[in-house]
């Protein structure tokens, strides 16, 4: 019988070494960065250009006794005509509140002597409505209620009867998928013609388990950032627990990792209760990964970086290809040494898909040396962004699958576009942007 994917952590004492002094720990803490680890790359774009015509404050229905909040920034194609052809596009996975001006700037960068995506759609009569959340890291179900409030507001404010386009980037595509599916189950007319997901982890995302462990481990020695957030706050958040196929709750955890969080189990059960996907709209998706099974050339099981300080160390290996008790790295501070192994976990770092510079982010936080070639690995595998038909718990799929049209026909989306190479998660590659414009406005 095949073992389930798991992690095991061995705790040992380093001989011949004394516990570090308070001064040494303070010196180490001062050298570590205080940012929340694994946050979104979308915020690298400075806001600029056109300002929103109006911003709506939104509050969703209560979920588990709390009502999530958000905002919708509306950019009219023609302000004199009002809202006529709405395209609702939701923000993705990160920590804290959405930054909608930055989101607009990120997806509206000119490319190949063309206008940005949003300017092209505005010129074709689409009203761009960017949906943001007060807490991107909270439960997907809670932010889906904000999306439902936005859809209802669009229907109320719309002039005429043009049907909606609804979707989002990364987690935003999952939030809107959930919202539309729930509305259909409740027999409520969402009046949506097209659903679009942009590199959304329909069957789950991946952050290397050893890096998750390091976020928890070094957090104890790192002061909180200016906003009070600590480096592991995103990885322990409800959204991370629901999106990540494999997750650990702390740096000492040994046990199953596939859908290890009850929050992911609960979320998948809710999706199933709402028939997984909305059935009424045309369903489109794009992947920042390749479809031909060619991933990044990262050597499974080999060392990505090895950091040694006076009182601490950290070694991270690329995820090995399944096997039993395969080493993935370790860390220590003072006397305690932790070494981790995994069993039956696939080599997802090198899988085709939208990438995240997760190894680079952690190496930078520790001020460790790392090869440029080793900074990034798969975050949303192509097989997940394409919503192929496989079990999101067992992941009974070849992550290096060369995806055929027959595979897509058995999947959940009507059409999927793939990038020419494995590019940064949520990156607006020309091939993907042109495809979106053609499908929405062609």
C-alpha positions as CSV (number, residue, x, y, z in Angstrom):
1,X,0.0,0.0,0.0
2,X,1.4,3.4,-1.0
3,X,2.2,5.7,1.9
4,X,0.5,9.0,2.2
5,X,2.7,12.1,1.7
6,X,4.2,13.1,5.0
7,X,7.1,14.9,6.7
8,X,9.2,13.8,9.6
9,X,11.4,16.0,11.8
10,X,14.2,14.7,13.9
11,X,15.3,16.8,16.8
12,X,18.9,16.4,18.0
13,X,21.4,18.3,20.1
14,X,24.6,19.7,18.6
15,X,27.5,18.5,20.7
16,X,30.2,20.9,21.9
17,X,28.1,24.0,21.6
18,X,26.7,26.2,24.3
19,X,23.4,27.9,24.3
20,X,23.7,31.3,22.6
21,X,23.8,34.4,24.8
22,X,21.1,37.1,24.6
23,X,23.5,39.4,22.9
24,X,24.2,36.7,20.2
25,X,20.5,36.1,19.6
26,X,19.9,39.9,19.4
27,X,22.6,40.2,16.9
28,X,21.1,37.4,14.8
29,X,17.6,38.9,15.0
30,X,19.0,42.3,13.9
31,X,20.4,40.6,10.7
32,X,17.1,39.0,9.7
33,X,14.5,40.8,7.6
34,X,11.2,41.5,9.2
35,X,9.0,41.2,6.1
36,X,6.1,38.7,5.9
37,X,7.6,35.8,3.8
38,X,6.1,34.7,0.5
39,X,4.0,37.8,-0.1
40,X,2.8,38.7,-3.6
41,X,5.0,40.1,-6.4
42,X,2.1,42.2,-7.6
43,X,3.0,45.0,-5.2
44,X,6.3,45.7,-7.0
45,X,4.4,47.9,-9.5
46,X,4.1,51.5,-8.4
47,X,0.7,53.0,-8.8
48,X,0.3,55.4,-11.6
49,X,-1.7,56.4,-14.6
50,X,-5.5,56.5,-14.5
51,X,-7.3,56.8,-11.2
52,X,-10.5,54.9,-10.5
53,X,-13.7,56.8,-11.3
54,X,-15.4,55.5,-8.2
55,X,-14.6,53.2,-5.3
56,X,-17.2,51.1,-3.6
57,X,-17.0,49.9,0.0
58,X,-18.2,46.4,0.3
59,X,-19.2,44.1,3.2
60,X,-19.9,40.4,2.7
61,X,-22.4,38.3,4.5
62,X,-21.1,36.8,7.7
63,X,-18.9,33.7,7.6
64,X,-18.2,32.0,10.9
65,X,-19.6,35.0,12.7
66,X,-17.4,37.6,10.9
67,X,-18.2,39.7,7.9
68,X,-15.2,40.3,5.6
69,X,-14.8,43.7,3.9
70,X,-13.4,44.9,0.7
71,X,-13.4,47.5,-2.0
72,X,-14.2,47.7,-5.7
73,X,-12.4,50.3,-7.8
74,X,-14.4,51.1,-11.0
75,X,-12.8,52.4,-14.2
76,X,-15.5,53.3,-16.7
77,X,-15.0,52.8,-20.4
78,X,-17.0,55.9,-20.9
79,X,-17.8,57.8,-17.7
80,X,-20.7,59.6,-19.4
81,X,-22.5,56.4,-20.1
82,X,-21.9,54.8,-16.7
83,X,-21.4,51.1,-16.0
84,X,-22.5,49.1,-19.1
85,X,-20.1,46.2,-19.6
86,X,-18.6,45.2,-16.3
87,X,-15.4,43.1,-16.0
88,X,-14.9,42.2,-12.3
89,X,-11.3,41.1,-11.6
90,X,-10.4,40.0,-8.1
91,X,-7.0,40.4,-6.3
92,X,-5.0,37.4,-5.3
93,X,-3.1,35.7,-2.5
94,X,-1.0,37.8,-0.2
95,X,-1.0,39.3,3.3
96,X,-3.0,42.3,4.5
97,X,-5.2,44.6,2.4
98,X,-5.4,44.7,-1.3
99,X,-3.6,47.6,-3.1
100,X,-5.9,48.3,-6.0
101,X,-3.9,51.1,-7.7
102,X,-0.9,48.8,-7.8
103,X,-3.0,46.0,-9.1
104,X,-4.2,48.2,-11.9
105,X,-0.7,49.3,-12.7
106,X,0.6,45.8,-12.7
107,X,-1.8,44.5,-15.3
108,X,-1.9,47.6,-17.4
109,X,1.8,47.8,-18.3
110,X,2.3,48.3,-22.1
111,X,3.9,45.4,-23.9
112,X,5.0,44.7,-27.5
113,X,4.1,48.2,-28.6
114,X,0.5,47.7,-27.3
115,X,-1.5,49.3,-24.6
116,X,-1.8,47.4,-21.3
117,X,-4.5,44.8,-20.8
118,X,-7.0,47.1,-19.0
119,X,-6.5,49.9,-21.5
120,X,-7.2,47.5,-24.4
121,X,-10.3,46.2,-22.7
122,X,-11.5,49.7,-21.8
123,X,-11.1,50.7,-25.5
124,X,-13.3,47.8,-26.4
125,X,-16.1,49.0,-24.1
126,X,-15.4,46.9,-20.9
127,X,-15.7,48.7,-17.6
128,X,-12.9,47.4,-15.4
129,X,-13.9,46.7,-11.8
130,X,-11.0,45.7,-9.5
131,X,-12.0,43.8,-6.4
132,X,-9.8,44.0,-3.3
133,X,-10.1,42.6,0.2
134,X,-9.4,44.1,3.6
135,X,-7.7,40.8,4.5
136,X,-6.4,38.8,1.5
137,X,-5.2,36.2,3.9
138,X,-8.5,35.3,5.5
139,X,-10.8,32.4,4.7
140,X,-11.7,32.1,1.0
141,X,-15.3,31.6,1.8
142,X,-15.4,34.9,3.7
143,X,-13.8,36.9,0.8
144,X,-16.2,35.0,-1.6
145,X,-19.0,36.8,0.3
146,X,-17.4,40.1,-0.6
147,X,-17.2,39.0,-4.2
148,X,-21.0,38.2,-4.1
149,X,-21.6,41.6,-2.7
150,X,-19.6,43.1,-5.6
151,X,-21.5,41.0,-8.2
152,X,-24.8,42.2,-6.8
153,X,-23.7,45.8,-6.7
154,X,-22.6,45.5,-10.4
155,X,-26.0,44.2,-11.4
156,X,-27.7,47.0,-9.5
157,X,-25.5,49.7,-10.9
158,X,-25.3,48.5,-14.5
159,X,-27.0,50.4,-17.3
160,X,-28.6,48.1,-19.7
161,X,-28.5,44.3,-19.7
162,X,-24.9,43.4,-20.8
163,X,-23.8,40.3,-19.0
164,X,-20.8,40.3,-16.7
165,X,-17.3,39.0,-17.0
166,X,-16.0,37.8,-13.6
167,X,-12.7,36.3,-12.5
168,X,-9.4,37.1,-10.8
169,X,-5.7,36.5,-10.5
170,X,-4.3,33.7,-8.4
171,X,-6.5,33.3,-5.3
172,X,-8.9,35.9,-6.8
173,X,-9.9,33.3,-9.4
174,X,-10.7,30.8,-6.6
175,X,-12.7,33.4,-4.7
176,X,-14.8,34.3,-7.7
177,X,-15.2,30.7,-8.7
178,X,-16.5,29.9,-5.3
179,X,-18.8,32.9,-5.3
180,X,-20.4,32.1,-8.7
181,X,-20.8,28.4,-7.8
182,X,-22.5,29.3,-4.6
183,X,-24.9,31.7,-6.3
184,X,-25.9,29.1,-8.8
185,X,-26.5,26.5,-6.0
186,X,-28.7,29.0,-4.3
187,X,-30.6,29.6,-7.6
188,X,-29.5,33.3,-7.6
189,X,-28.9,34.8,-11.1
190,X,-25.3,36.1,-11.2
191,X,-25.8,37.3,-14.8
192,X,-22.3,36.3,-15.7
193,X,-21.4,35.3,-19.2
194,X,-17.7,34.5,-18.8
195,X,-15.5,33.4,-15.9
196,X,-11.7,33.9,-16.1
197,X,-9.0,32.6,-13.8
198,X,-5.4,33.9,-14.1
199,X,-2.9,31.3,-12.9
200,X,-5.3,30.3,-10.2
201,X,-4.4,27.2,-8.1
202,X,-7.6,25.3,-8.7
203,X,-6.3,22.0,-7.3
204,X,-3.8,23.6,-4.9
205,X,-0.5,25.6,-4.8
206,X,3.0,24.7,-3.6
207,X,5.5,26.3,-1.2
208,X,8.4,24.0,-0.3
209,X,7.8,22.4,3.1
210,X,11.3,23.1,4.4
211,X,10.8,26.8,3.7
212,X,7.5,26.8,5.5
213,X,9.4,25.3,8.5
214,X,12.0,28.0,8.3
215,X,9.4,30.7,8.4
216,X,8.1,29.4,11.7
217,X,11.5,28.6,13.1
218,X,13.2,31.9,12.6
219,X,10.1,33.9,13.4
220,X,10.8,33.3,17.1
221,X,14.0,35.3,16.8
222,X,12.8,38.0,14.5
223,X,10.9,41.2,15.6
224,X,7.6,41.9,14.0
225,X,7.4,44.4,11.1
226,X,6.1,48.0,11.3
227,X,2.5,46.8,11.0
228,X,2.9,44.1,13.7
229,X,3.0,41.3,11.2
230,X,5.5,38.5,11.6
231,X,7.3,36.5,8.9
232,X,5.1,33.3,9.2
233,X,1.8,35.1,9.3
234,X,1.0,34.5,5.7
235,X,2.0,30.8,5.7
236,X,-0.2,30.1,8.8
237,X,-3.1,32.2,7.5
238,X,-6.5,30.6,6.6
239,X,-5.9,31.4,2.9
240,X,-2.6,29.6,2.9
241,X,-4.0,26.6,4.7
242,X,-6.8,26.4,2.1
243,X,-4.7,27.0,-1.0
244,X,-1.6,24.9,-0.3
245,X,-1.8,21.2,-1.2
246,X,0.9,20.5,1.4
247,X,1.2,22.5,4.6
248,X,2.8,22.3,8.0
249,X,1.6,24.0,11.1
250,X,5.0,24.6,12.8
251,X,8.7,23.8,12.5
252,X,8.4,20.7,14.6
253,X,5.4,19.0,12.9
254,X,5.8,15.4,11.8
255,X,2.8,13.8,10.0
256,X,0.7,13.9,6.9
257,X,1.1,17.0,4.7
258,X,-1.4,16.6,1.9
259,X,-4.4,18.6,2.8
260,X,-3.1,18.5,6.4
261,X,-5.2,21.5,7.5
262,X,-8.8,21.0,8.5
263,X,-9.5,24.4,6.8
264,X,-8.5,23.0,3.4
265,X,-10.6,19.9,4.0
266,X,-13.6,22.2,4.9
267,X,-13.0,24.4,1.9
268,X,-12.8,21.5,-0.6
269,X,-16.0,20.1,1.0
270,X,-17.8,23.4,0.5
271,X,-16.6,23.5,-3.2
272,X,-18.0,20.0,-3.7
273,X,-21.3,21.1,-2.1
274,X,-21.5,23.8,-4.7
275,X,-20.7,21.5,-7.6
276,X,-17.0,22.6,-7.8
277,X,-17.4,25.2,-10.6
278,X,-20.2,27.4,-11.9
279,X,-21.9,25.8,-14.8
280,X,-23.6,28.7,-16.5
281,X,-20.6,30.9,-17.7
282,X,-18.1,30.1,-20.3
283,X,-15.0,29.2,-18.2
284,X,-11.6,30.5,-19.3
285,X,-8.2,30.1,-17.7
286,X,-4.6,30.9,-18.2
287,X,-1.5,29.3,-16.8
288,X,1.9,31.0,-16.3
289,X,3.4,27.5,-16.9
290,X,4.1,25.5,-20.0
291,X,1.8,22.7,-21.2
292,X,4.5,20.4,-22.6
293,X,5.7,18.9,-19.3
294,X,9.0,20.9,-19.3
295,X,9.6,22.5,-15.9
296,X,12.5,24.5,-14.4
297,X,15.8,22.6,-14.3
298,X,16.0,22.3,-10.6
299,X,17.8,19.2,-9.3
300,X,15.4,17.3,-7.1
301,X,17.0,16.6,-3.7
302,X,20.0,18.8,-4.2
303,X,20.9,21.7,-2.0
304,X,19.3,25.1,-3.0
305,X,21.2,27.1,-0.3
306,X,23.3,26.3,2.8
307,X,23.6,29.2,5.3
308,X,25.9,29.1,8.3
309,X,26.0,31.8,11.0
310,X,27.9,31.9,14.3
311,X,25.0,30.5,16.3
312,X,22.5,29.3,13.6
313,X,22.3,27.5,10.3
314,X,19.8,26.6,7.6
315,X,20.0,24.2,4.7
316,X,17.2,23.9,2.1
317,X,17.0,21.2,-0.6
318,X,14.8,21.1,-3.6
319,X,11.9,18.7,-3.0
320,X,13.0,15.1,-3.8
321,X,10.9,12.9,-6.1
322,X,8.7,10.9,-3.7
323,X,10.6,8.0,-2.1
324,X,10.8,7.3,1.7
325,X,12.4,9.6,4.2
326,X,14.1,11.8,1.7
327,X,16.1,14.7,3.2
328,X,14.8,18.2,2.5
329,X,17.1,20.2,4.8
330,X,17.3,21.4,8.4
331,X,18.0,24.3,10.7
332,X,19.5,25.0,14.1
333,X,19.9,27.8,16.6
334,X,22.1,27.1,19.6
335,X,21.9,23.4,20.8
336,X,18.8,22.3,18.9
337,X,19.2,20.9,15.4
338,X,16.1,19.9,13.3
339,X,16.5,17.8,10.2
340,X,13.5,17.1,8.0
341,X,12.6,14.3,5.6
342,X,9.6,13.7,3.4
343,X,7.9,10.5,2.1
344,X,5.9,10.2,-1.1
345,X,6.0,14.0,-1.8
346,X,6.5,14.7,-5.6
347,X,9.3,17.0,-6.8
348,X,7.1,20.0,-7.3
349,X,9.8,22.7,-7.3
350,X,10.8,21.7,-10.8
351,X,7.3,21.1,-12.1
352,X,5.9,23.2,-15.0
353,X,3.9,26.1,-13.7
354,X,3.8,29.7,-12.6
355,X,6.9,30.4,-10.4
356,X,7.6,32.1,-7.1
357,X,11.0,33.1,-5.9
358,X,10.4,31.3,-2.6
359,X,13.9,30.0,-2.2
360,X,15.3,33.4,-3.1
361,X,12.9,35.2,-0.7
362,X,14.1,33.0,2.2
363,X,17.7,33.2,1.3
364,X,17.5,36.9,1.1
365,X,15.7,37.1,4.5
366,X,18.6,35.1,6.0
367,X,21.2,36.9,3.9
368,X,22.3,33.6,2.5
369,X,24.0,33.1,-0.8
370,X,22.0,31.4,-3.6
371,X,22.5,30.9,-7.3
372,X,20.2,33.0,-9.5
373,X,19.2,29.8,-11.2
374,X,17.9,28.4,-7.9
375,X,15.8,31.3,-6.6
376,X,12.5,30.3,-8.1
377,X,10.4,27.1,-8.3
378,X,6.9,26.2,-9.2
379,X,4.1,27.8,-7.1
380,X,1.0,27.0,-9.2
381,X,1.7,23.9,-11.3
382,X,0.3,23.9,-14.8
383,X,-1.9,20.9,-14.0
384,X,-3.5,22.9,-11.2
385,X,-4.0,26.2,-13.1
386,X,-5.5,24.3,-16.0
387,X,-8.1,22.7,-13.6
388,X,-7.4,19.2,-14.9
389,X,-9.7,16.5,-13.5
390,X,-7.7,15.0,-10.6
391,X,-8.1,14.5,-6.9
392,X,-7.1,17.8,-5.1
393,X,-6.3,15.8,-1.9
394,X,-4.4,12.8,-3.3
395,X,-2.9,14.6,-6.3
396,X,-3.1,11.5,-8.4
397,X,-1.6,13.2,-11.4
398,X,1.8,13.4,-13.0
399,X,3.0,17.0,-12.2
400,X,5.2,16.9,-15.3
401,X,2.3,15.9,-17.5
402,X,2.5,17.0,-21.1
403,X,-1.1,18.3,-21.2
404,X,-3.1,17.3,-24.3
405,X,-6.3,18.6,-25.6
406,X,-7.9,15.4,-24.4
407,X,-6.7,16.2,-20.8
408,X,-8.3,19.7,-21.1
409,X,-11.5,18.3,-22.4
410,X,-11.8,16.2,-19.3
411,X,-11.0,19.2,-17.1
412,X,-13.2,21.8,-15.6
413,X,-12.5,24.8,-17.9
414,X,-13.8,25.3,-21.4
415,X,-10.5,26.8,-22.7
416,X,-7.0,27.3,-21.3
417,X,-4.0,29.2,-22.5
418,X,-0.5,28.4,-21.4
419,X,2.6,30.5,-21.4
420,X,5.6,29.8,-23.7
421,X,7.8,29.3,-20.7
422,X,7.4,28.9,-17.0
423,X,7.1,32.5,-15.9
424,X,6.5,34.3,-12.7
425,X,3.2,33.6,-11.1
426,X,0.6,36.2,-12.2
427,X,3.0,37.7,-14.8
428,X,1.2,39.4,-17.6
429,X,3.0,37.6,-20.5
430,X,2.1,38.9,-23.9
431,X,0.9,35.5,-25.1
432,X,-1.5,35.3,-22.2
433,X,-2.7,38.9,-22.4
434,X,-3.3,38.7,-26.2
435,X,-5.3,35.5,-25.7
436,X,-7.5,37.2,-23.0
437,X,-8.2,40.2,-25.2
438,X,-9.1,38.0,-28.1
439,X,-11.4,35.7,-26.1
440,X,-13.2,38.5,-24.2
441,X,-13.4,41.1,-27.0
442,X,-12.9,39.1,-30.2
